[in-house]
């Protein structure tokens, strides 16, 4: 029983701080069961194209999506297709420096050079075991300084973009976007082996190493996973706001009691 309820039962006046605390407790009581009804696949693995930056000699997972990122001149961007439950990083399987990727591409006035590494992953990452996985490659593009990572990728390859998400590159995969994987196979969980990534001319890269690629946005087939992510993030934000409100009320109550 809250203090506000106890005060009402005893006929005592209810303080404003007790009333606030009671309202907060009621809101938490409504929200927590709601979060408990999240779809079961909220913690499952996903099959998706990950986006990475090369920092020195290390790949780091991008904290913003490629549509909201503007790579700087002299950088290397990586895209890797894989199955991941977020417990094991699935970076591009080779370190490709800017000198390796763009060393033979001359600088141009008013343009920027960006290296692009595309790793289609392993057979174990494919939706079907019999899938022929394209070979990974790296290429250098010269683009407008304001070009985003999606536009950089579009100059290097043929991306399929849905709702600002990279869902396919050079036609791989032909459909689907961040699909839920209920049961990861042992092969999919296994550690990556290093791969050889060849540097090739941009024109060869943009022609596509698989069939049917398109950079035009289309209807998303990743709606379920996207809505789940939104649901989880919204719940976390609300909980954080409630926790902050509770802390503020607690401090105010202690100040009133002095």
C-alpha positions in Angstrom: 0.0 0.0 0.0 1.3 3.5 -0.9 1.7 6.3 1.7 -1.1 8.2 -0.1 -3.5 5.2 0.3 -2.6 4.8 3.9 -3.1 8.4 4.7 -6.6 8.3 3.1 -7.5 5.3 5.2 -6.4 7.0 8.4 -8.2 10.3 7.5 -4.9 12.2 7.3 -4.3 14.8 4.5 -2.4 13.5 1.6 0.9 15.4 0.9 1.7 16.5 -2.6 4.9 14.4 -2.6 3.0 11.3 -1.5 0.5 11.9 -4.3 3.2 12.2 -6.9 4.9 9.0 -5.6 1.6 7.2 -5.8 0.9 8.3 -9.4 4.5 7.3 -10.4 4.0 3.8 -8.8 0.8 3.4 -10.7 2.4 4.3 -14.0 5.2 1.9 -13.4 2.7 -0.8 -12.5 1.0 -0.3 -15.8 4.2 -0.1 -17.9 6.1 -3.1 -16.5 3.4 -5.7 -17.4 3.2 -4.1 -20.8 6.9 -4.6 -21.4 6.6 -8.2 -20.3 4.3 -8.8 -23.3 7.0 -7.9 -25.9 7.1 -10.4 -28.8 9.3 -13.4 -27.9 11.7 -12.7 -30.8 12.8 -9.4 -29.2 16.0 -11.0 -28.0 16.4 -13.4 -31.0 19.2 -13.2 -33.6 18.8 -11.2 -36.9 20.1 -11.7 -40.4 21.1 -8.3 -41.6 23.7 -6.0 -43.2 25.8 -4.4 -40.5 27.5 -1.0 -41.0 31.0 -0.3 -39.7 33.8 2.3 -39.7 37.5 1.5 -39.8 39.2 3.2 -36.9 43.0 2.7 -37.3 43.3 -1.1 -37.6 39.9 -2.0 -36.0 36.4 -2.2 -37.3 33.8 -0.5 -35.1 30.1 -0.9 -35.3 28.5 2.4 -36.5 26.3 4.1 -33.9 24.2 5.8 -36.5 22.8 4.4 -39.7 24.4 4.9 -43.1 21.6 7.3 -44.2 22.4 9.6 -41.3 26.2 9.4 -41.5 28.5 11.5 -43.7 31.9 9.8 -44.1 34.9 12.1 -44.2 37.5 12.1 -46.9 40.2 9.4 -46.4 37.9 7.0 -44.4 36.9 3.4 -45.0 33.3 2.2 -44.5 32.4 -1.4 -44.2 29.2 -3.4 -44.8 28.9 -7.0 -43.6 26.1 -9.5 -44.0 25.7 -11.9 -41.2 23.5 -13.6 -38.6 24.1 -12.1 -35.2 22.5 -12.2 -31.7 24.6 -9.2 -30.8 26.8 -11.2 -28.5 29.5 -11.8 -31.1 30.7 -9.0 -33.4 30.4 -9.8 -37.1 32.8 -7.3 -38.6 34.1 -7.4 -42.2 36.5 -10.3 -42.2 39.6 -8.4 -43.2 41.2 -5.0 -42.4 41.4 -2.9 -45.5 43.2 0.4 -45.0 42.5 3.6 -47.0 45.9 3.2 -48.6 45.1 -0.3 -49.8 41.7 0.6 -51.1 42.2 4.1 -52.5 46.0 4.3 -53.0 45.7 4.1 -56.8 42.7 6.5 -57.0 43.8 10.1 -57.6 42.3 12.9 -55.4 40.0 15.3 -57.2 39.3 18.9 -56.4 36.1 19.5 -54.6 35.5 15.7 -54.1 36.2 13.2 -51.3 37.6 9.7 -51.6 36.1 7.0 -49.4 37.0 3.3 -49.3 34.1 0.8 -49.3 34.4 -2.8 -48.1 31.5 -5.1 -48.9 31.6 -8.5 -47.1 28.7 -10.8 -48.1 29.4 -13.1 -45.2 29.7 -16.9 -44.9 27.5 -19.7 -46.2 26.4 -20.1 -42.6 25.0 -16.6 -42.7 22.8 -17.2 -45.7 19.1 -17.9 -45.3 19.5 -21.1 -47.3 22.5 -23.4 -47.1 22.7 -23.9 -50.9 23.0 -20.2 -51.5 26.0 -19.1 -53.6 27.6 -16.3 -51.5 29.3 -13.6 -53.6 33.0 -12.9 -52.9 33.8 -9.9 -50.7 35.4 -6.9 -52.3 36.7 -3.4 -51.6 36.6 -0.4 -53.9 37.3 3.3 -53.8 34.7 6.0 -54.7 35.1 9.7 -55.4 32.0 11.6 -54.4 30.6 14.9 -53.3 31.9 15.9 -49.9 28.3 16.0 -48.5 27.5 12.4 -49.6 26.1 10.2 -46.9 27.3 6.6 -46.4 24.2 5.3 -48.3 25.2 7.5 -51.2 28.8 6.4 -51.0 27.6 2.8 -51.0 25.4 3.6 -54.0 28.5 4.9 -55.9 30.4 1.6 -55.1 27.6 -1.0 -55.5 23.9 -1.5 -56.0 22.2 -1.3 -52.6 18.6 -2.1 -51.9 17.4 0.4 -49.3 14.2 0.2 -47.4 13.2 2.8 -44.9 16.8 4.1 -44.7 18.0 0.5 -44.0 20.5 -1.3 -46.2 18.7 -4.5 -46.9 20.7 -5.9 -49.9 23.8 -5.1 -51.8 24.3 -6.1 -55.4 21.2 -8.2 -55.2 22.2 -10.1 -52.1 19.9 -11.1 -50.6 17.2 -10.6 -53.2 14.5 -10.1 -50.5 14.1 -9.7 -46.8 15.5 -7.1 -44.4 16.8 -7.7 -40.9 14.9 -10.9 -40.7 14.5 -12.6 -37.3 16.4 -15.9 -36.9 14.7 -18.1 -34.3 17.4 -20.8 -34.0 21.0 -20.0 -34.9 22.9 -23.0 -36.2 26.2 -24.1 -34.7 27.9 -23.0 -38.0 26.3 -19.5 -37.7 27.5 -19.2 -34.1 31.1 -20.3 -35.0 33.8 -17.7 -35.0 34.7 -16.0 -38.3 37.7 -17.1 -40.3 39.8 -14.4 -41.9 38.8 -13.8 -45.6 40.8 -12.4 -48.5 39.1 -9.2 -49.8 40.2 -8.1 -53.3 40.3 -4.5 -54.3 38.5 -3.9 -57.6 37.6 -1.1 -59.9 34.5 0.9 -59.0 32.8 0.3 -62.3 33.1 -3.5 -61.8 31.7 -3.1 -58.3 28.8 -1.0 -59.3 27.8 -3.4 -62.0 26.9 -5.9 -59.2 28.3 -9.3 -58.3 24.9 -10.8 -57.9 21.7 -10.3 -59.8 18.8 -7.9 -59.5 20.2 -5.2 -57.2 18.4 -1.9 -56.9 19.1 1.2 -54.9 15.5 2.5 -55.1 13.6 2.2 -51.8 10.9 -0.4 -51.8 8.3 -1.7 -49.4 10.0 -3.0 -46.3 9.8 -6.7 -45.4 11.5 -5.9 -42.0 8.4 -4.3 -40.5 8.1 -6.8 -37.7 11.6 -6.5 -36.4 11.6 -2.7 -36.9 8.4 -2.3 -34.9 9.8 -4.6 -32.2 12.9 -2.4 -31.9 10.7 0.7 -31.7 8.6 -0.9 -29.0 11.6 -1.8 -26.9 13.3 1.5 -27.3 10.1 3.4 -26.4 9.7 1.3 -23.3 13.2 2.0 -22.2 12.8 5.7 -22.8 9.6 5.8 -20.7 11.2 3.8 -17.9 14.2 6.2 -17.9 11.9 9.2 -17.8 9.9 7.7 -14.9 13.1 6.8 -13.0 14.3 10.4 -13.4 11.0 11.7 -12.2 11.2 9.4 -9.2 14.7 10.6 -8.3 13.6 14.3 -8.6 10.6 13.8 -6.4 12.7 11.9 -3.8 15.1 14.8 -3.6 12.3 17.3 -3.4 10.7 15.3 -0.6 13.9 15.2 1.4 14.3 19.0 1.0 10.7 19.5 2.2 11.3 17.4 5.3 14.4 19.4 6.4 
